Amino acid sequence: MPHQCYYRGDVRIRVACDRALLVTFGEEISAPAHLDARRLTAALAGARGIVNLHPAFASVLVEFDPRRHTHAEIEALVRSSLEHAAEEELPAVRLVEIPVRYGGEFGPDLDDVARDHGLTPRRVVELHAGAKFEVYFVGFATCFPYLAGLPAELATPRLAAPRKRVEAGSVAIAGAQAGVYPLASPGGWRVIGRTPLRLFDPAGEPPPVLRMGDRVRFVPIGEGER
């Protein structure tokens, strides 16, 4: 049965379900823990026996075929990969600029966010567009990027009642995170703008515009800018 192990700090390997192990790096979200999650993901990519990998802020869910492998076999693979993960070469960091129309119909929550923090809408835009974001992982809906780097001045709780529909391209914040809705969907994040950039192209290779580890900068454009 998988149990606690150690690698660059406290790393835990435990059963998540009949076909997956969850590897967590420490108890808190941090840049070093996220880097370890990225390295383990890279080390396990394409490994025999692995069906899918689901990295998050400071963890990796390792999915396998239980008809062919046991939890113990996959744990052994994970442990071996952890030994060499620090040497794993990660993909080159890319800077992706995302154009945004802030406020108005594109950002219905911009004024509320500004009022909650005692700021002007223009200052909210300046802070958001001036921040250096990093894609910690991609998940939730198809290619929804979870971004670290939101200025502390803009940290805002989710809406009390989620919207039934948030338009594709909506640029939003929730708590200390930022994100972009790649597809129209229900959602409770605070929408402060919208981008015309398509984050998910089914015909693309690979389909998502953003990937874990990318740097992101939001660029104000045109109508709706405040």
Phi and psi in degrees as GROMACS dihedral restraints (atoms count N, CA, C in turn):
[ dihedral_restraints ]
;  ai    aj    ak    al  type     phi  dphi    fc
    3     4     5     6     1   -57.9    20    10
    4     5     6     7     1   144.8    20    10
    6     7     8     9     1  -143.4    20    10
    7     8     9    10     1  -176.7    20    10
    9    10    11    12     1   -67.5    20    10
   10    11    12    13     1   141.0    20    10
   12    13    14    15     1  -139.0    20    10
   13    14    15    16     1   178.2    20    10
   15    16    17    18     1  -133.2    20    10
   16    17    18    19     1   139.7    20    10
   18    19    20    21     1  -161.1    20    10
   19    20    21    22     1   113.9    20    10
   21    22    23    24     1    48.7    20    10
   22    23    24    25     1    50.3    20    10
   24    25    26    27     1   109.6    20    10
   25    26    27    28     1  -161.7    20    10
   27    28    29    30     1   -83.9    20    10
   28    29    30    31     1   111.9    20    10
   30    31    32    33     1  -119.5    20    10
   31    32    33    34     1   131.0    20    10
   33    34    35    36     1  -118.4    20    10
   34    35    36    37     1   139.0    20    10
   36    37    38    39     1  -119.9    20    10
   37    38    39    40     1   121.4    20    10
   39    40    41    42     1  -143.8    20    10
   40    41    42    43     1   159.3    20    10
   42    43    44    45     1   -68.7    20    10
   43    44    45    46     1   129.2    20    10
   45    46    47    48     1   -98.8    20    10
   46    47    48    49     1   -36.4    20    10
   48    49    50    51     1  -166.7    20    10
   49    50    51    52     1  -168.2    20    10
   51    52    53    54     1   -70.8    20    10
   52    53    54    55     1    -9.8    20    10
   54    55    56    57     1  -134.0    20    10
   55    56    57    58     1    20.9    20    10
   57    58    59    60     1  -155.4    20    10
   58    59    60    61     1   149.7    20    10
   60    61    62    63     1  -115.3    20    10
   61    62    63    64     1   146.5    20    10
   63    64    65    66     1  -111.7    20    10
   64    65    66    67     1   122.5    20    10
   66    67    68    69     1  -106.6    20    10
   67    68    69    70     1   120.6    20    10
   69    70    71    72     1  -117.9    20    10
   70    71    72    73     1   143.2    20    10
   72    73    74    75     1  -110.1    20    10
   73    74    75    76     1    93.4    20    10
   75    76    77    78     1    77.5    20    10
   76    77    78    79     1  -177.6    20    10
   78    79    80    81     1  -100.4    20    10
   79    80    81    82     1   -11.8    20    10
   81    82    83    84     1  -127.6    20    10
   82    83    84    85     1   154.0    20    10
   84    85    86    87     1   -76.3    20    10
   85    86    87    88     1   127.4    20    10
   87    88    89    90     1  -153.1    20    10
   88    89    90    91     1   163.8    20    10
   90    91    92    93     1   -62.5    20    10
   91    92    93    94     1   -44.2    20    10
   93    94    95    96     1   -62.6    20    10
   94    95    96    97     1   -40.5    20    10
   96    97    98    99     1   -64.8    20    10
   97    98    99   100     1   -40.0    20    10
   99   100   101   102     1   -66.5    20    10
  100   101   102   103     1   -37.7    20    10
  102   103   104   105     1   -62.5    20    10
  103   104   105   106     1   -40.7    20    10
  105   106   107   108     1   -63.2    20    10
  106   107   108   109     1   -39.4    20    10
  108   109   110   111     1   -63.3    20    10
  109   110   111   112     1   -40.3    20    10
  111   112   113   114     1   -63.8    20    10
  112   113   114   115     1   -43.7    20    10
  114   115   116   117     1   -66.6    20    10
  115   116   117   118     1   -40.6    20    10
  117   118   119   120     1   -65.3    20    10
  118   119   120   121     1   -40.2    20    10
  120   121   122   123     1   -58.5    20    10
  121   122   123   124     1   -45.2    20    10
  123   124   125   126     1   -65.3    20    10
  124   125   126   127     1   -38.7    20    10
  126   127   128   129     1   -68.0    20    10
  127   128   129   130     1   -32.8    20    10
  129   130   131   132     1   -90.3    20    10
  130   131   132   133     1   -13.2    20    10
  132   133   134   135     1   -58.6    20    10
  133   134   135   136     1   124.7    20    10
  135   136   137   138     1    80.8    20    10
  136   137   138   139     1     1.8    20    10
  138   139   140   141     1   -67.9    20    10
  139   140   141   142     1   142.9    20    10
  141   142   143   144     1   -62.5    20    10
  142   143   144   145     1   131.9    20    10
  144   145   146   147     1    99.0    20    10
  145   146   147   148     1   -17.2    20    10
  147   148   149   150     1   -89.2    20    10
  148   149   150   151     1   125.8    20    10
  150   151   152   153     1   -88.5    20    10
  151   152   153   154     1   -42.8    20    10
  153   154   155   156     1  -159.0    20    10
  154   155   156   157     1   155.5    20    10
  156   157   158   159     1  -124.8    20    10
  157   158   159   160     1   134.7    20    10
  159   160   161   162     1  -126.8    20    10
  160   161   162   163     1    85.5    20    10
  162   163   164   165     1   -74.0    20    10
  163   164   165   166     1   150.4    20    10
  165   166   167   168     1  -134.3    20    10
  166   167   168   169     1  -159.3    20    10
  168   169   170   171     1   -56.4    20    10
  169   170   171   172     1   -49.0    20    10
  171   172   173   174     1  -144.1    20    10
  172   173   174   175     1    37.8    20    10
  174   175   176   177     1  -157.4    20    10
  175   176   177   178     1   164.1    20    10
  177   178   179   180     1  -138.3    20    10
  178   179   180   181     1   124.1    20    10
  180   181   182   183     1   -90.3    20    10
  181   182   183   184     1   120.8    20    10
  183   184   185   186     1  -106.4    20    10
  184   185   186   187     1   112.1    20    10
  186   187   188   189     1  -101.7    20    10
  187   188   189   190     1   138.5    20    10
  189   190   191   192     1  -141.2    20    10
  190   191   192   193     1   170.9    20    10
  192   193   194   195     1   -90.0    20    10
  193   194   195   196     1   108.9    20    10
  195   196   197   198     1   -68.6    20    10
  196   197   198   199     1   -10.8    20    10
  198   199   200   201     1   -78.1    20    10
  199   200   201   202     1   -18.5    20    10
  201   202   203   204     1  -115.2    20    10
  202   203   204   205     1   -22.1    20    10
  204   205   206   207     1  -140.2    20    10
  205   206   207   208     1   154.7    20    10
  207   208   209   210     1  -100.9    20    10
  208   209   210   211     1   166.3    20    10
  210   211   212   213     1   -58.8    20    10
  211   212   213   214     1   -40.1    20    10
  213   214   215   216     1   -63.5    20    10
  214   215   216   217     1   -39.6    20    10
  216   217   218   219     1   -64.9    20    10
  217   218   219   220     1   -42.6    20    10
  219   220   221   222     1   -71.6    20    10
  220   221   222   223     1   -34.4    20    10
  222   223   224   225     1   -61.7    20    10
  223   224   225   226     1   -41.5    20    10
  225   226   227   228     1   -60.8    20    10
  226   227   228   229     1   -40.4    20    10
  228   229   230   231     1   -64.1    20    10
  229   230   231   232     1   -44.2    20    10
  231   232   233   234     1   -61.8    20    10
  232   233   234   235     1   -46.2    20    10
  234   235   236   237     1   -60.4    20    10
  235   236   237   238     1   -42.1    20    10
  237   238   239   240     1   -64.0    20    10
  238   239   240   241     1   -40.4    20    10
  240   241   242   243     1   -66.8    20    10
  241   242   243   244     1   -36.8    20    10
  243   244   245   246     1   -61.8    20    10
  244   245   246   247     1   -34.5    20    10
  246   247   248   249     1   -62.1    20    10
  247   248   249   250     1   -29.6    20    10
  249   250   251   252     1  -115.3    20    10
  250   251   252   253     1     2.9    20    10
  252   253   254   255     1   -62.9    20    10
  253   254   255   256     1   -34.1    20    10
  255   256   257   258     1   -62.7    20    10
  256   257   258   259     1   -22.5    20    10
  258   259   260   261     1   -89.9    20    10
  259   260   261   262     1    -4.8    20    10
  261   262   263   264     1   -69.1    20    10
  262   263   264   265     1   131.1    20    10
  264   265   266   267     1   -82.3    20    10
  265   266   267   268     1   122.5    20    10
  267   268   269   270     1   -89.0    20    10
  268   269   270   271     1   156.1    20    10
  270   271   272   273     1   -58.1    20    10
  271   272   273   274     1   148.6    20    10
  273   274   275   276     1   -58.5    20    10
  274   275   276   277     1   140.3    20    10
  276   277   278   279     1   -71.8    20    10
  277   278   279   280     1   129.6    20    10
  279   280   281   282     1  -108.2    20    10
  280   281   282   283     1   147.0    20    10
  282   283   284   285     1  -103.9    20    10
  283   284   285   286     1   120.1    20    10
  285   286   287   288     1  -113.3    20    10
  286   287   288   289     1   121.6    20    10
  288   289   290   291     1   -94.7    20    10
  289   290   291   292     1   129.8    20    10
  291   292   293   294     1  -116.2    20    10
  292   293   294   295     1   114.1    20    10
  294   295   296   297     1   -71.3    20    10
  295   296   297   298     1   140.6    20    10
  297   298   299   300     1  -136.8    20    10
  298   299   300   301     1   133.3    20    10
  300   301   302   303     1   -95.0    20    10
  301   302   303   304     1   112.6    20    10
  303   304   305   306     1   -91.8    20    10
  304   305   306   307     1   147.0    20    10
  306   307   308   309     1    74.0    20    10
  307   308   309   310     1  -176.2    20    10
  309   310   311   312     1    60.4    20    10
  310   311   312   313     1  -142.7    20    10
  312   313   314   315     1   -67.2    20    10
  313   314   315   316     1   -21.0    20    10
  315   316   317   318     1   -82.3    20    10
  316   317   318   319     1   -28.0    20    10
  318   319   320   321     1  -134.9    20    10
  319   320   321   322     1    73.8    20    10
  321   322   323   324     1   -64.5    20    10
  322   323   324   325     1   -15.9    20    10
  324   325   326   327     1  -102.1    20    10
  325   326   327   328     1     2.0    20    10
  327   328   329   330     1   -59.5    20    10
  328   329   330   331     1   -47.5    20    10
  330   331   332   333     1   -63.9    20    10
  331   332   333   334     1   -38.2    20    10
  333   334   335   336     1   -66.4    20    10
  334   335   336   337     1   -42.0    20    10
  336   337   338   339     1   -61.3    20    10
  337   338   339   340     1   -43.8    20    10
  339   340   341   342     1   -61.4    20    10
  340   341   342   343     1   -47.1    20    10
  342   343   344   345     1   -63.3    20    10
  343   344   345   346     1   -41.1    20    10
  345   346   347   348     1   -61.2    20    10
  346   347   348   349     1   -28.8    20    10
  348   349   350   351     1  -106.7    20    10
  349   350   351   352     1     5.3    20    10
  351   352   353   354     1    68.3    20    10
  352   353   354   355     1    32.3    20    10
  354   355   356   357     1  -116.7    20    10
  355   356   357   358     1   165.3    20    10
  357   358   359   360     1   -85.9    20    10
  358   359   360   361     1   154.4    20    10
  360   361   362   363     1   -55.4    20    10
  361   362   363   364     1   -37.4    20    10
  363   364   365   366     1   -62.0    20    10
  364   365   366   367     1   -38.7    20    10
  366   367   368   369     1   -68.6    20    10
  367   368   369   370     1   -36.7    20    10
  369   370   371   372     1   -59.2    20    10
  370   371   372   373     1   -44.7    20    10
  372   373   374   375     1   -62.5    20    10
  373   374   375   376     1   -43.4    20    10
  375   376   377   378     1   -60.6    20    10
  376   377   378   379     1   -44.3    20    10
  378   379   380   381     1   -66.0    20    10
  379   380   381   382     1   -44.5    20    10
  381   382   383   384     1   -66.4    20    10
  382   383   384   385     1   -45.7    20    10
  384   385   386   387     1   -73.2    20    10
  385   386   387   388     1   -21.2    20    10
  387   388   389   390     1   -90.0    20    10
  388   389   390   391     1    -5.8    20    10
  390   391   392   393     1   -80.1    20    10
  391   392   393   394     1   155.8    20    10
  393   394   395   396     1  -106.9    20    10
  394   395   396   397     1   108.2    20    10
  396   397   398   399     1   -98.6    20    10
  397   398   399   400     1   154.4    20    10
  399   400   401   402     1  -130.6    20    10
  400   401   402   403     1   137.3    20    10
  402   403   404   405     1   -76.7    20    10
  403   404   405   406     1   109.3    20    10
  405   406   407   408     1   -79.3    20    10
  406   407   408   409     1   -39.9    20    10
  408   409   410   411     1  -166.4    20    10
  409   410   411   412     1   169.4    20    10
  411   412   413   414     1  -121.0    20    10
  412   413   414   415     1   124.5    20    10
  414   415   416   417     1  -169.8    20    10
  415   416   417   418     1  -148.3    20    10
  417   418   419   420     1    63.5    20    10
  418   419   420   421     1   -91.0    20    10
  420   421   422   423     1  -102.7    20    10
  421   422   423   424     1  -180.0    20    10
  423   424   425   426     1   -56.2    20    10
  424   425   426   427     1   109.9    20    10
  426   427   428   429     1    65.2    20    10
  427   428   429   430     1    29.9    20    10
  429   430   431   432     1   -73.9    20    10
  430   431   432   433     1   117.7    20    10
  432   433   434   435     1   -88.0    20    10
  433   434   435   436     1   128.1    20    10
  435   436   437   438     1   -92.8    20    10
  436   437   438   439     1   119.7    20    10
  438   439   440   441     1  -110.7    20    10
  439   440   441   442     1   130.0    20    10
  441   442   443   444     1   -94.5    20    10
  442   443   444   445     1   153.8    20    10
  444   445   446   447     1   116.4    20    10
  445   446   447   448     1     5.3    20    10
  447   448   449   450     1   -65.4    20    10
  448   449   450   451     1   129.2    20    10
  450   451   452   453     1   -55.6    20    10
  451   452   453   454     1   140.5    20    10
  453   454   455   456     1   -57.8    20    10
  454   455   456   457     1   -29.0    20    10
  456   457   458   459     1   -65.2    20    10
  457   458   459   460     1   -17.5    20    10
  459   460   461   462     1  -106.8    20    10
  460   461   462   463     1     0.9    20    10
  462   463   464   465     1   -60.6    20    10
  463   464   465   466     1   121.5    20    10
  465   466   467   468     1  -140.1    20    10
  466   467   468   469     1   135.4    20    10
  468   469   470   471     1   -63.2    20    10
  469   470   471   472     1   158.2    20    10
  471   472   473   474     1   -62.2    20    10
  472   473   474   475     1   165.9    20    10
  474   475   476   477     1   -62.9    20    10
  475   476   477   478     1   146.0    20    10
  477   478   479   480     1   -63.3    20    10
  478   479   480   481     1   -35.9    20    10
  480   481   482   483     1  -126.8    20    10
  481   482   483   484     1   116.7    20    10
  483   484   485   486     1   -59.8    20    10
  484   485   486   487     1   149.4    20    10
  486   487   488   489     1   -74.8    20    10
  487   488   489   490     1   148.6    20    10
  489   490   491   492     1   -73.4    20    10
  490   491   492   493     1   -24.6    20    10
  492   493   494   495     1  -147.2    20    10
  493   494   495   496     1   124.7    20    10
  495   496   497   498     1  -114.6    20    10
  496   497   498   499     1   127.9    20    10
  498   499   500   501     1   -67.2    20    10
  499   500   501   502     1   149.1    20    10
  501   502   503   504     1   -58.8    20    10
  502   503   504   505     1   139.4    20    10
  504   505   506   507     1    89.5    20    10
  505   506   507   508     1    -2.7    20    10
  507   508   509   510     1   -65.3    20    10
  508   509   510   511     1   129.6    20    10
  510   511   512   513     1   -97.3    20    10
  511   512   513   514     1   124.8    20    10
  513   514   515   516     1  -141.1    20    10
  514   515   516   517     1   164.4    20    10
  516   517   518   519     1  -131.7    20    10
  517   518   519   520     1   153.5    20    10
  519   520   521   522     1  -158.2    20    10
  520   521   522   523     1   120.5    20    10
  522   523   524   525     1    61.4    20    10
  523   524   525   526     1  -129.2    20    10
  525   526   527   528     1   -98.7    20    10
  526   527   528   529     1    14.1    20    10
  528   529   530   531     1  -111.0    20    10
  529   530   531   532     1   161.5    20    10
  531   532   533   534     1  -128.2    20    10
  532   533   534   535     1   161.4    20    10
  534   535   536   537     1  -166.4    20    10
  535   536   537   538     1   174.1    20    10
  537   538   539   540     1  -136.1    20    10
  538   539   540   541     1   127.2    20    10
  540   541   542   543     1   -76.5    20    10
  541   542   543   544     1   114.7    20    10
  543   544   545   546     1   -75.5    20    10
  544   545   546   547     1   -27.2    20    10
  546   547   548   549     1  -132.8    20    10
  547   548   549   550     1   156.1    20    10
  549   550   551   552     1   -64.4    20    10
  550   551   552   553     1   131.6    20    10
  552   553   554   555     1  -164.8    20    10
  553   554   555   556     1   165.4    20    10
  555   556   557   558     1   -64.2    20    10
  556   557   558   559     1   154.7    20    10
  558   559   560   561     1  -175.7    20    10
  559   560   561   562     1   153.3    20    10
  561   562   563   564     1  -116.3    20    10
  562   563   564   565     1     9.6    20    10
  564   565   566   567     1   -76.6    20    10
  565   566   567   568     1   157.4    20    10
  567   568   569   570     1   -81.3    20    10
  568   569   570   571     1   115.7    20    10
  570   571   572   573     1   -89.1    20    10
  571   572   573   574     1   118.1    20    10
  573   574   575   576     1  -112.8    20    10
  574   575   576   577     1    -5.1    20    10
  576   577   578   579     1  -173.7    20    10
  577   578   579   580     1  -176.5    20    10
  579   580   581   582     1  -149.1    20    10
  580   581   582   583     1   142.4    20    10
  582   583   584   585     1  -107.8    20    10
  583   584   585   586     1   143.2    20    10
  585   586   587   588     1   -80.1    20    10
  586   587   588   589     1    -7.2    20    10
  588   589   590   591     1   -71.9    20    10
  589   590   591   592     1   132.4    20    10
  591   592   593   594     1   -84.4    20    10
  592   593   594   595     1   116.5    20    10
  594   595   596   597     1   -82.6    20    10
  595   596   597   598     1   -17.4    20    10
  597   598   599   600     1  -131.0    20    10
  598   599   600   601     1   118.7    20    10
  600   601   602   603     1  -122.6    20    10
  601   602   603   604     1   106.8    20    10
  603   604   605   606     1   -56.3    20    10
  604   605   606   607     1   -25.9    20    10
  606   607   608   609     1   -89.5    20    10
  607   608   609   610     1    -5.2    20    10
  609   610   611   612     1   -74.9    20    10
  610   611   612   613     1   165.4    20    10
  612   613   614   615     1  -140.8    20    10
  613   614   615   616     1   100.5    20    10
  615   616   617   618     1   -77.2    20    10
  616   617   618   619     1   160.7    20    10
  618   619   620   621     1   -58.6    20    10
  619   620   621   622     1   -44.8    20    10
  621   622   623   624     1   -74.0    20    10
  622   623   624   625     1   141.6    20    10
  624   625   626   627     1   -72.4    20    10
  625   626   627   628     1   -36.7    20    10
  627   628   629   630     1  -107.7    20    10
  628   629   630   631     1   147.8    20    10
  630   631   632   633     1  -138.1    20    10
  631   632   633   634     1   160.5    20    10
  633   634   635   636     1   -53.4    20    10
  634   635   636   637     1   131.2    20    10
  636   637   638   639     1    98.0    20    10
  637   638   639   640     1   -15.3    20    10
  639   640   641   642     1   -64.7    20    10
  640   641   642   643     1   149.9    20    10
  642   643   644   645     1   -96.5    20    10
  643   644   645   646     1   145.3    20    10
  645   646   647   648     1  -131.0    20    10
  646   647   648   649     1   137.6    20    10
  648   649   650   651     1  -130.1    20    10
  649   650   651   652     1   131.3    20    10
  651   652   653   654     1   -93.6    20    10
  652   653   654   655     1   134.0    20    10
  654   655   656   657     1  -119.3    20    10
  655   656   657   658     1   115.9    20    10
  657   658   659   660     1   -63.9    20    10
  658   659   660   661     1   139.1    20    10
  660   661   662   663     1  -139.5    20    10
  661   662   663   664     1   149.9    20    10
  663   664   665   666     1    40.8    20    10
  664   665   666   667     1  -149.0    20    10
  666   667   668   669     1   -58.9    20    10
  667   668   669   670     1   135.9    20    10
  669   670   671   672     1   100.7    20    10
  670   671   672   673     1   -17.5    20    10
  672   673   674   675     1   -67.8    20    10
  673   674   675   676     1   138.7    20    10
